[in-house]
């Protein structure tokens, strides 16, 4: 039987995050695959040092621009279409924007793992214009033209979304959005979490702080956490991560000694802190969300905004109870959720070691091993039905 020639396609390879962890699993399944992407920062991906990585003409730009791939947004669609994937039998893409848009010949089969239909073209375009990205000063005078530009971008996005032969969405929420905006059906497979690594947090003794971490960008709503804890000076909040919002958040938290910014946290320390935390705070509308999955692996409950991917992993009632929801993205609602979390009944439940162990064990179904096994089944079925 002929050995498949496989191409793995990513939007960009600039920083490590949830989408990049999915790419690691792709690479585990297909260690001889070649990678294709728009821009690439090799030192941030040591596991790819022996892998052939193809890039676009954007790779010739200065490194400081390649690191800020958001600034390259106008050029990414045309750049990704210049990649030459001729001669490949199978394309496996990981897409939030342009990876799905690669052009292949009629014999190449393309399966797209979609993290989200492009947010700032569809349901969150108004939020994007108001506060969803740090628009460079030199582009701000053009802001009134953006809605018209987005109309053209939506047309391109819809057309390019017809190129893959099939889709996998990373949550039920994303599956619905793929159907709504791209008119495509898709399977569902949640992203992987390193269960073995993060379940070590179960060994940590509980402390008195709440924790949240991730890229410090506007839609993650870390400002909501700061606003809430400014009004609760008796409760401690630790925020991990880096990003363009850091300076703004630090100013917002001035004179609040109960709020601490940790910056980048290495895994060993992060695992310990996740296990120690009273709860993980998840205020954003996320498509899936790997950070809260890592906290749940450590047996730490989650206080989450009741929308998006959180609905697939946080349960407020029943045998799988592992957290508390809040209905509105406001400081008032978050404060009420924390009060509810801290009532005697919930504290007795969540502080029980057997509960922590049960919360952790329920996350084992999302382990990297199970993700790769289930993904392989979906791929095998895809290749069989599209042969």
KOLDONU-911442 format. One line per field, with one value per residue (C-alpha): residue number from 0; y, z negated, x negated. Coordinates in nm, 4 decimals, padded with zeros to 6 digits. Layout:
! residues N
n <- (NUM; ...)
y <- (Y; ...)
z <- (Z; ...)
x <- (X; ...)
//
This chain:
! residues 387
n <- (0; 1; 2; 3; 4; 5; 6; 7; 8; 9; 10; 11; 12; 13; 14; 15; 16; 17; 18; 19; 20; 21; 22; 23; 24; 25; 26; 27; 28; 29; 30; 31; 32; 33; 34; 35; 36; 37; 38; 39; 40; 41; 42; 43; 44; 45; 46; 47; 48; 49; 50; 51; 52; 53; 54; 55; 56; 57; 58; 59; 60; 61; 62; 63; 64; 65; 66; 67; 68; 69; 70; 71; 72; 73; 74; 75; 76; 77; 78; 79; 80; 81; 82; 83; 84; 85; 86; 87; 88; 89; 90; 91; 92; 93; 94; 95; 96; 97; 98; 99; 100; 101; 102; 103; 104; 105; 106; 107; 108; 109; 110; 111; 112; 113; 114; 115; 116; 117; 118; 119; 120; 121; 122; 123; 124; 125; 126; 127; 128; 129; 130; 131; 132; 133; 134; 135; 136; 137; 138; 139; 140; 141; 142; 143; 144; 145; 146; 147; 148; 149; 150; 151; 152; 153; 154; 155; 156; 157; 158; 159; 160; 161; 162; 163; 164; 165; 166; 167; 168; 169; 170; 171; 172; 173; 174; 175; 176; 177; 178; 179; 180; 181; 182; 183; 184; 185; 186; 187; 188; 189; 190; 191; 192; 193; 194; 195; 196; 197; 198; 199; 200; 201; 202; 203; 204; 205; 206; 207; 208; 209; 210; 211; 212; 213; 214; 215; 216; 217; 218; 219; 220; 221; 222; 223; 224; 225; 226; 227; 228; 229; 230; 231; 232; 233; 234; 235; 236; 237; 238; 239; 240; 241; 242; 243; 244; 245; 246; 247; 248; 249; 250; 251; 252; 253; 254; 255; 256; 257; 258; 259; 260; 261; 262; 263; 264; 265; 266; 267; 268; 269; 270; 271; 272; 273; 274; 275; 276; 277; 278; 279; 280; 281; 282; 283; 284; 285; 286; 287; 288; 289; 290; 291; 292; 293; 294; 295; 296; 297; 298; 299; 300; 301; 302; 303; 304; 305; 306; 307; 308; 309; 310; 311; 312; 313; 314; 315; 316; 317; 318; 319; 320; 321; 322; 323; 324; 325; 326; 327; 328; 329; 330; 331; 332; 333; 334; 335; 336; 337; 338; 339; 340; 341; 342; 343; 344; 345; 346; 347; 348; 349; 350; 351; 352; 353; 354; 355; 356; 357; 358; 359; 360; 361; 362; 363; 364; 365; 366; 367; 368; 369; 370; 371; 372; 373; 374; 375; 376; 377; 378; 379; 380; 381; 382; 383; 384; 385; 386)
y <- (00.0000; 00.3457; 00.5536; 00.8772; 01.1986; 01.4277; 01.8073; 01.9761; 02.3368; 02.6050; 02.9682; 03.0797; 02.9378; 03.2301; 03.1515; 02.8472; 02.8161; 02.5793; 02.5499; 02.4657; 02.1777; 02.0332; 02.0588; 01.8549; 01.5739; 01.6029; 01.5639; 01.2610; 01.0894; 01.1907; 01.2386; 01.2500; 01.5164; 01.8495; 02.1707; 02.4696; 02.8086; 03.1824; 03.2916; 03.0946; 03.1699; 02.8541; 02.9099; 02.8937; 02.5453; 02.3293; 02.0098; 02.1106; 02.1583; 01.8371; 01.8952; 02.0623; 02.3845; 02.5754; 02.9440; 03.2253; 03.5452; 03.7010; 03.5080; 03.7600; 04.0385; 04.1517; 03.9270; 04.1883; 04.1927; 03.8150; 03.7952; 04.0245; 03.8217; 04.0243; 04.3176; 04.1008; 04.0318; 04.2118; 04.0003; 03.6571; 03.5409; 03.6002; 03.4769; 03.1405; 03.0806; 03.0952; 02.7803; 02.4928; 02.1697; 01.9804; 01.6165; 01.5659; 01.2985; 01.4349; 01.7809; 01.8144; 02.1784; 02.3520; 02.6708; 02.9821; 03.1980; 03.1105; 02.7509; 02.6177; 02.8300; 02.6494; 02.5482; 02.1880; 01.9782; 01.7680; 01.4464; 01.5810; 01.5257; 01.8089; 01.7655; 02.0838; 02.0892; 02.4213; 02.6032; 02.8735; 03.0447; 03.3711; 03.5639; 03.9199; 03.8600; 03.7139; 03.7224; 03.9421; 04.1951; 04.4869; 04.3930; 04.3682; 04.7247; 04.8617; 04.6871; 04.3422; 04.4222; 04.6815; 04.8585; 05.0393; 05.4187; 05.4657; 05.2554; 05.4184; 05.6933; 05.4114; 05.2593; 05.3916; 05.1887; 04.8600; 04.7538; 04.7754; 04.5836; 04.3165; 04.2684; 04.1701; 03.9612; 03.7662; 03.6793; 03.5512; 03.3645; 03.1880; 03.0968; 02.9665; 02.7671; 02.5518; 02.4223; 02.1555; 01.8286; 01.7919; 01.9618; 01.8747; 02.1389; 02.1653; 02.2007; 02.1809; 02.5615; 02.5722; 02.2976; 02.5175; 02.8220; 02.6291; 02.5322; 02.8849; 03.0832; 02.8307; 02.6129; 02.3037; 02.0008; 01.8814; 01.6209; 01.7304; 01.6513; 01.8560; 01.9603; 01.7583; 01.8316; 01.6875; 01.4942; 01.3144; 01.6386; 01.8541; 01.5862; 01.6147; 01.9302; 01.7016; 01.6663; 02.0394; 02.1564; 02.4172; 02.7826; 03.1043; 03.2518; 03.2402; 03.1990; 03.2647; 03.2612; 03.2969; 03.5477; 03.8951; 04.0151; 04.2022; 03.9285; 03.7116; 03.9644; 03.9712; 04.3292; 04.1851; 03.9849; 04.2931; 04.5016; 04.2322; 04.1807; 04.5549; 04.5360; 04.2305; 04.3381; 04.0457; 03.7921; 03.7209; 03.6945; 03.5716; 03.6289; 03.4442; 03.5161; 03.7880; 04.0017; 04.3542; 04.4117; 04.3723; 04.7414; 04.8375; 04.5681; 04.6690; 05.0291; 04.9083; 04.7121; 04.9990; 05.0127; 04.6601; 04.4428; 04.1482; 04.1285; 03.9822; 03.9516; 03.6519; 03.6981; 03.3807; 03.0818; 02.7677; 02.4416; 02.3001; 02.6105; 02.6477; 02.2904; 02.3457; 02.6765; 02.5311; 02.2622; 02.5176; 02.7614; 02.7808; 02.7997; 02.8790; 03.1870; 03.1742; 03.5002; 03.4823; 03.3381; 03.0831; 02.8315; 02.5481; 02.6583; 02.4442; 02.6461; 02.5545; 02.1923; 02.1984; 02.3386; 02.0705; 01.8040; 01.9290; 01.8859; 02.2599; 02.3746; 02.6407; 02.9572; 03.0277; 03.2573; 03.0535; 03.0543; 02.8878; 02.5954; 02.6177; 02.4580; 02.1339; 02.1024; 02.2873; 02.1318; 02.3127; 02.0230; 01.6445; 01.3770; 01.5712; 01.8929; 02.0754; 02.4469; 02.7477; 02.9582; 03.3296; 03.4493; 03.7960; 03.9238; 04.1798; 04.2274; 04.2081; 03.8642; 03.7330; 03.8555; 03.6796; 03.3576; 03.3739; 03.4279; 03.1243; 02.9229; 03.0179; 02.9194; 02.6414; 02.3714; 02.4309; 02.4683; 02.1397; 01.9731; 02.1263; 02.1009; 01.7287; 01.5371; 01.2699; 01.5448; 01.6871; 01.3408; 01.2814; 01.6180; 01.5293; 01.1751; 01.3024; 01.4959; 01.1831; 01.1379; 01.4541; 01.3284; 01.3596; 00.9823; 00.9747; 01.2790; 01.1145; 00.7841; 00.9541; 01.1815; 00.8814; 00.7175; 01.0322; 01.0566; 00.6892; 00.7276; 01.0476; 00.8879; 00.5828; 00.7865; 01.0271; 00.7724)
z <- (00.0000; 00.0945; -00.1999; -00.2402; -00.1737; -00.4442; -00.4820; -00.8125; -00.7735; -01.0452; -01.0284; -01.1751; -01.3997; -01.6196; -01.9807; -02.1797; -02.2728; -02.2597; -01.8807; -01.8799; -02.1238; -01.8691; -01.6080; -01.8351; -01.8298; -01.4499; -01.4379; -01.6684; -01.4286; -01.1219; -01.2280; -00.8647; -00.7579; -00.6189; -00.7774; -00.5901; -00.7461; -00.6807; -00.9219; -01.1531; -01.4596; -01.4771; -01.8293; -01.9711; -01.8254; -01.9197; -01.8448; -01.4772; -01.4392; -01.2335; -01.0404; -00.7024; -00.7456; -00.4369; -00.4733; -00.2580; -00.1383; -00.4726; -00.6287; -00.4666; -00.6859; -00.9959; -01.2966; -01.5086; -01.2468; -01.2194; -01.5965; -01.5705; -01.3118; -01.3935; -01.2080; -00.8963; -00.8799; -00.5440; -00.3743; -00.5266; -00.2920; 00.0282; -00.1253; -00.2370; 00.1131; 00.2590; 00.0732; 00.3133; 00.1849; 00.5106; 00.4767; 00.1301; 00.0717; -00.2505; -00.4100; -00.7816; -00.8766; -01.2110; -01.1423; -01.3092; -00.9992; -00.6857; -00.7165; -00.5775; -00.2640; -00.1135; 00.2460; 00.3469; 00.6552; 00.7128; 00.5843; 00.2511; -00.0458; -00.2983; -00.6540; -00.8610; -01.2420; -01.3007; -01.6307; -01.5293; -01.2228; -01.2004; -01.4975; -01.3786; -01.0457; -01.1919; -01.5321; -01.7068; -01.4384; -01.6276; -01.9456; -01.7425; -01.6191; -01.9634; -02.1791; -02.0481; -01.9197; -01.9694; -01.6354; -01.5576; -01.5806; -01.2138; -01.1154; -01.3478; -01.0989; -00.8658; -01.1269; -00.9610; -00.6510; -00.8393; -00.8167; -00.4362; -00.4373; -00.6555; -00.4011; -00.1414; -00.3959; -00.4818; -00.1153; -00.0977; -00.4267; -00.3160; 00.0255; -00.1197; -00.3819; -00.0982; -00.0095; -00.2802; -00.2055; -00.5673; -00.9071; -01.2713; -01.5248; -01.8652; -02.0596; -02.0050; -02.0065; -01.7174; -01.5276; -01.5328; -01.4176; -01.1321; -01.0148; -01.0545; -00.8878; -00.6448; -00.5782; -00.6457; -00.8657; -01.0961; -01.3530; -01.7042; -01.8936; -02.1916; -02.1965; -02.4047; -02.7540; -02.9074; -03.1769; -03.3182; -03.3690; -03.5146; -03.7337; -03.9443; -04.0835; -04.2970; -04.5312; -04.6160; -04.9344; -04.8862; -04.9496; -04.9676; -04.6159; -04.2869; -03.9609; -03.5899; -03.3100; -02.9346; -02.6676; -02.8013; -02.5114; -02.5272; -02.4463; -02.7295; -02.9696; -03.2346; -03.3012; -03.4321; -03.6916; -03.8009; -03.8305; -04.0438; -04.2796; -04.3251; -04.4965; -04.7020; -04.8699; -05.1130; -04.8274; -04.6393; -04.2604; -04.0643; -03.6869; -03.4777; -03.1214; -02.8956; -02.6235; -02.5018; -02.7794; -03.0649; -03.1145; -03.0987; -03.3504; -03.5875; -03.5819; -03.6433; -03.9455; -04.0990; -04.4814; -04.4904; -04.6782; -04.6543; -04.2744; -04.1502; -03.7927; -03.7533; -03.3957; -03.2273; -03.4625; -03.3882; -03.3914; -03.7205; -03.9157; -03.7219; -03.7986; -04.1693; -04.1710; -03.9823; -04.2479; -04.5286; -04.3907; -04.5347; -04.1801; -03.8238; -03.6795; -03.3152; -03.2226; -02.8424; -02.5706; -02.4416; -02.1627; -02.3689; -02.6332; -02.7313; -03.0393; -03.2431; -03.1323; -03.2820; -03.6078; -03.6206; -03.5684; -03.8907; -04.0707; -04.0924; -04.0141; -03.7563; -03.7813; -03.4194; -03.1974; -03.0819; -02.7082; -02.4403; -02.5039; -02.8818; -02.8444; -02.7328; -03.0293; -03.3311; -03.5140; -03.7918; -03.8937; -03.8916; -03.9247; -03.7158; -03.9184; -03.8865; -03.8936; -03.9016; -03.6117; -03.5895; -03.3305; -03.2308; -03.1628; -03.4416; -03.7661; -03.9548; -03.8156; -03.8767; -04.2371; -04.2941; -04.1446; -04.3805; -04.6770; -04.5651; -04.5281; -04.8815; -05.0535; -05.3112; -05.0948; -04.7956; -05.0088; -05.1814; -04.8415; -04.6512; -04.9367; -04.9753; -04.8427; -04.6880; -04.4966; -04.3719; -04.2601; -04.0841; -03.9045; -03.7842; -03.6727; -03.4614; -03.2494; -03.1488; -02.8484; -02.7018; -02.7398; -02.4502; -02.4055; -02.3744; -02.1467; -01.9106; -01.9165; -01.8377; -01.5775; -01.4028; -01.3859; -01.2303; -00.9808; -00.8837; -00.8282; -00.6289; -00.4024; -00.3523; -00.2534; -00.0335; 00.1503)
x <- (00.0000; -00.1298; -00.2521; -00.0552; -00.2417; -00.1026; -00.1061; -00.0188; 00.0948; 00.1081; 00.2214; -00.1139; -00.3853; -00.4888; -00.3942; -00.2885; 00.0799; 00.3734; 00.3813; 00.0110; 00.0714; 00.3134; 00.0368; -00.1908; 00.0657; 00.0897; -00.2881; -00.2777; -00.0367; -00.2387; -00.6045; -00.7234; -00.4725; -00.5904; -00.4584; -00.3190; -00.2447; -00.2437; -00.5208; -00.7477; -00.9628; -01.1822; -01.3196; -00.9652; -00.9140; -01.2144; -01.0194; -01.0099; -01.3863; -01.4174; -01.0938; -01.0660; -00.8628; -00.7467; -00.6569; -00.5217; -00.6890; -00.5913; -00.8814; -01.1169; -00.9796; -01.1741; -01.1377; -00.9563; -00.6773; -00.6596; -00.6177; -00.3144; -00.1255; 00.1894; 00.0337; 00.0030; 00.3780; 00.4391; 00.1702; 00.2335; 00.5153; 00.3210; -00.0047; 00.1371; 00.2767; -00.0755; -00.1850; -00.2516; -00.0955; -00.1095; -00.2061; -00.0566; 00.2060; 00.3524; 00.3689; 00.4464; 00.4965; 00.5385; 00.7287; 00.8637; 00.8198; 00.6224; 00.4948; 00.8230; 00.7695; 00.4702; 00.5269; 00.4668; 00.5251; 00.8371; 00.6781; 00.5521; 00.7840; 00.8088; 00.9427; 00.9620; 00.9548; 01.1279; 01.0744; 01.3221; 01.4642; 01.2702; 01.4100; 01.3524; 01.5293; 01.8462; 02.0122; 01.7523; 01.6621; 01.8207; 01.6360; 01.3158; 01.3575; 01.4356; 01.1763; 01.0891; 00.7416; 00.4704; 00.5041; 00.1740; 00.1954; 00.1104; 00.4153; 00.6681; 00.7638; 00.8785; 01.1085; 01.4321; 01.3381; 01.3035; 01.6730; 01.6565; 01.3280; 01.4864; 01.7643; 01.5047; 01.3180; 01.6358; 01.6807; 01.3226; 01.3615; 01.6796; 01.5383; 01.2112; 01.4057; 01.5431; 01.1948; 01.1525; 01.3298; 01.4440; 01.4286; 01.3743; 01.4854; 01.3182; 01.6460; 02.0196; 02.0207; 01.7725; 01.9572; 02.2696; 02.0730; 01.9065; 02.2535; 02.3949; 02.1155; 01.9652; 02.2716; 02.0604; 02.1281; 01.8520; 01.7551; 01.6621; 01.3423; 01.2260; 00.8588; 00.6140; 00.4871; 00.1705; 00.3569; 00.0535; -00.1353; 00.1421; 00.3023; -00.0165; 00.1466; 00.3639; 00.0657; 00.0724; 00.2420; 00.5121; 00.4296; 00.6347; 00.6041; 00.7924; 00.6004; 00.6354; 00.3807; 00.3525; 00.2583; 00.3329; 00.5471; 00.8803; 01.1324; 00.9928; 01.1559; 00.8842; 00.9964; 01.3231; 01.1290; 00.9344; 01.2526; 01.4176; 01.1224; 01.0742; 01.4113; 01.3070; 00.9804; 01.0059; 00.9677; 00.6453; 00.6129; 00.3100; 00.2980; 00.0393; -00.0639; -00.1961; -00.0442; 00.0354; 00.2916; 00.0403; -00.0395; 00.3290; 00.4233; 00.1438; 00.2665; 00.6205; 00.4989; 00.2989; 00.3188; 00.4653; 00.2127; 00.4529; 00.3983; 00.0698; -00.0600; -00.2878; -00.4104; -00.5272; -00.5006; -00.7020; -00.5086; -00.6354; -00.5343; -00.2078; -00.0993; -00.1639; 00.0265; 00.3221; 00.3500; 00.3233; 00.5827; 00.9321; 01.0725; 00.9720; 01.1466; 01.2569; 01.4354; 01.4150; 01.6344; 01.3863; 01.4355; 01.2892; 01.0402; 00.7427; 00.6386; 00.9497; 00.9082; 00.5570; 00.6966; 00.9659; 00.6980; 00.5400; 00.8734; 00.9362; 01.2934; 01.3713; 01.5811; 01.6753; 01.8786; 02.1764; 02.1169; 01.9062; 01.6752; 01.7157; 02.0582; 01.8888; 01.6527; 01.7939; 02.0878; 02.2717; 02.4941; 02.5084; 02.2425; 01.9892; 02.0188; 01.6870; 01.7633; 01.9922; 02.1261; 02.2000; 02.4527; 02.3259; 01.9749; 01.9918; 01.8017; 02.1334; 02.2162; 01.8649; 01.8700; 02.2027; 02.0620; 01.7624; 01.9968; 02.1963; 01.8769; 01.7730; 02.0973; 02.0679; 02.2253; 01.9963; 01.6837; 01.7551; 01.7991; 01.5055; 01.2534; 01.3116; 01.0094; 01.2328; 01.4158; 01.0862; 00.9756; 01.3085; 01.2914; 00.9428; 01.0284; 01.3189; 01.0689; 00.8793; 01.1085; 00.9473; 00.5902; 00.3461; 00.3527; 00.7330; 00.7324; 00.4840; 00.6729; 01.0058; 00.8501; 00.6949; 01.0394; 01.1888; 00.9020; 00.9283; 01.3011; 01.2439; 00.9839; 01.2030; 01.5113; 01.3110; 01.0953)
//
